[in-house]
Amino acid sequence: MELPKPRDFSQVPAYIPGKSEERVKAEYGLETVIKLSSNENPMGPSPKALLAVQHHLSSAFRYPDHTSTALRECLAAYHDLPADHFLVSAGLEEMINCIGRAYILEGQRAVMPEVSFIKYVISARLMDSPPQFVPMKDFGIDLDGMLQAVDDRTKIIWIANPNNPTGTYLSETQLKEFLSHIPPRILVVLDEAYCEFADAPDYPQNSHRYFEEYPNVLVLRTFSKAFGLATFRIGYAIGIPELLEPILKVREIFSVSSLSETAACAALQDTEFLEHYRQLVLTEKKRYYHELDRMAPLGISYVETQGNFIYITLPEESQKVFQGLQQRGVIVRPAGKYGIRVTIGIPEENDAFFAGLEEVIREMRSTP
Ligand SMILES: Cc1ncc(COP(=O)(O)O)c(C=O)c1O
């Protein structure tokens, strides 16, 4: 019997999400599990966002506004830009796919760093376009290499700033210099999912206005990380309306629920909550550096981060360390053969990670 044959997806990498706390608890018979694998806000959503959602629950029987007008107006006020310069999607996951679908024509390619967010690869592969990878330079994005990779087939350039999973960043000067060499027919996407955590003085502060000088630039932001609204699925793009319209054409109708819209508007206004979380990340980041420096004799090293996560290199295979940590109730994300990416959590969570990591590595090193 011949069943309907789908398109060939063998080249599309599978997105492997981290296991849930519940699954890890059940699998290892643990009472408490700490999830440091998806860079979510460990403090949860802003209480003001939750309250706003509760007030709107009774209107959930209505379809949402297809273009999220109310949220775009909130974003317009927040960024001091016109509302038609924003496009909202069900998280950046949806946006990244839609950008590929809207822009990659047959034979065109997307240039991206070799170690970055896997979704850029998926987005290109879904369009039958082999990604053009550029090797990293000291764990950071090599802009000279990216520039050299650009050719007549290039249609999109993906840049995560800060980069996931390495946590490195590109400065305002580096980015502007790079952009000045890119022809306007190429779409440059600056994915700033983690921008709220960047504390480097030269981290770009005005990238949401780059379109004024470089109309081929789109900036992406999300409510999943700093704003603690990952389950609501809300992301947005900032750019000129001419670039956003084709993306809306391929985006799902009604993909952003009105409850998500309400939560996002309220979260944008809760600056105190955001600042509190930001300070927590900055303080705990220093503790990570301190503790990991202490573990350096074990062969553990790290890359300084501008995100709410840290990339750690290990003397042992990451899968084994990941398993060892998971057995101890700490979920992290393996990243490469000898690396893990760890979300910066609340102090107790971080303490559990430090203790777990040291124990796992010591144990592995003492057993032949
Ligand atoms: C760099 C980067 N971009 C985009 C996303 C997707 O975010 P969202 O939750 O908005 O889909 C992530 C999530 O991990 C990310 O790390």
The ligand as an SDF file (V2000), in Angstrom:
LIG
                    3D

 16 16  0  0  0  0  0  0  0  0999 V2000
   18.6110   33.4860   19.9480 C   0  0  0  0  0  0  0  0  0  0  0  0
   17.1970   33.0410   20.1050 C   0  0  0  0  0  0  0  0  0  0  0  0
   16.2810   33.5280   19.2540 N   0  0  0  0  0  0  0  0  0  0  0  0
   15.0010   33.1620   19.3460 C   0  0  0  0  0  0  0  0  0  0  0  0
   14.5610   32.2770   20.3110 C   0  0  0  0  0  0  0  0  0  0  0  0
   13.1270   31.8560   20.3060 C   0  0  0  0  0  0  0  0  0  0  0  0
   12.4100   32.5450   21.2350 O   0  0  0  0  0  0  0  0  0  0  0  0
   10.8250   32.4690   21.3350 P   0  0  0  0  0  0  0  0  0  0  0  0
   10.5230   31.8770   22.6560 O   0  0  0  0  0  0  0  0  0  0  0  0
   10.3850   33.8840   21.1960 O   0  0  0  0  0  0  0  0  0  0  0  0
   10.3170   31.6160   20.2170 O   0  0  0  0  0  0  0  0  0  0  0  0
   15.4590   31.7440   21.2180 C   0  0  0  0  0  0  0  0  0  0  0  0
   15.0130   30.7760   22.2300 C   0  0  0  0  0  0  0  0  0  0  0  0
   15.7440   30.0720   22.8430 O   0  0  0  0  0  0  0  0  0  0  0  0
   16.8280   32.1310   21.1030 C   0  0  0  0  0  0  0  0  0  0  0  0
   17.7260   31.6340   21.9250 O   0  0  0  0  0  0  0  0  0  0  0  0
  1  2  1  0
  2  3  1  0
  2 15  2  0
  3  4  2  0
  4  5  1  0
  5  6  1  0
  5 12  2  0
  6  7  1  0
  7  8  1  0
  8  9  2  0
  8 10  1  0
  8 11  1  0
 12 13  1  0
 12 15  1  0
 13 14  2  0
 15 16  1  0
M  END
$$$$
